[in-house]
Amino acid sequence: MSDANPPVKKKKPVTVRQLRERRRVLRSIGAGIGVVGAAMLGFFPITKKWMERLRPPGAIDEDPFLASCIKCGQCVQVCPVEAIKLGDLDEGFGVGVPYIDARSQACDFSCDAVQCVLACPTGALSHDTDVKEQVTMGVARLSRPKACLARLGKGVKGTARGDDFPGLHRYMEVDRWTPIRIADHPYDLDLCDLCERECPVEGAITIERNNFDLNDLRGTPVVFDTCVGCGMCEMICPVDPPAIVIEKRARWEDV
């Protein structure tokens, strides 16, 4: 006759060594998840263009640019107006990579020999012999035509961006060699033409009259294929947000 209540098998107690092994495995899994997560956080801001940036003159296509740039900061050091900044930690793979915030400080494209290109040791800023194609950063676009002072027939009296704006510009009539604060250069214009007036590339932007009425000052900024996307028009625009902006990485045929 079999026992009605068979003996219960007791589990062997977990040893200290086994506990340590389990903890080690869990830590390894957690570390792996953390590494993958960190990698994805670095990957997405670039691939999804959450933080699309205006790159310095001569920047090659974005993927090879990110691969070629060694984040040495040489371009930052030689920029005469300190327009070039380095990406922050929230930019994923873009951390430490140079960029320009044109609204805060445009590229001083009138600087001699485009010094950032000459300073780049890896070719991330290209030394191609085709100068126009080499330095093109983007193309200016009239993004808010209804806010444009020229289209409204309005002028500019005083400073373009306010007395506290720290942005620098190289005014040829003041000092060919030394950039000065925009806040130190007031204007007295019956019709705003600052995007045309201060563009460092002759003929890249012009103000086209809206009609032939001599009493009607209104005009429209028109961008031509000589535009290199330096961002001077975006920085100098008195309207906030600016009426004209730079389409990053754009080429004339794409606009």
Secondary structure, 3 states (H helix, E strand, C coil): CCCCCCCCCCCCCCCHHHHHHHHHHHHHHHHHHHHHHHHHHHHHHHHCCCCCCECCCCECCHHHHHHHCCCCCHHHHHCCCCCEEECCHHHHHHCCCEEECCCCCCCCCCCCCCHHHHHCCCCCECCCCCHHHHHCCEEEEECCHHHCHHHHCCCEEECCCCCCCCCEECCCCCCCCCCEEHHHCCEEECCCCHHHHCCCCCCCEEEEECCCCCCCCCEEEEECCCCCCCCHHHHHCCCCCCCEEEEECCCHHHC
